[in-house]
């Protein structure tokens, strides 16, 4: 299940994102799992990009419990071509 990314999910996503391999290919923001402060900066950037309309950020939830288990984004929004990237 997905829902728009909000600050309310930050603690759960930080916990879910403790495996460094998750961050391996995120060259724009590597190792966000290093500390709660670094993860908070990652969250704020994701939310700001959504607010600006340049990306759309989502939290992924476990259906049975509602626990945040990951996130994803729509990137490189190109409405004129009905295109985007999923990250």
Helices and strands as residue ranges (DSSP letters): E 2-4, G 7-9, H 10-16, G 20-23, G 27-29, G 32-34, H 36-52, E 56-61, E 68-78, G 79-81, E 83-86
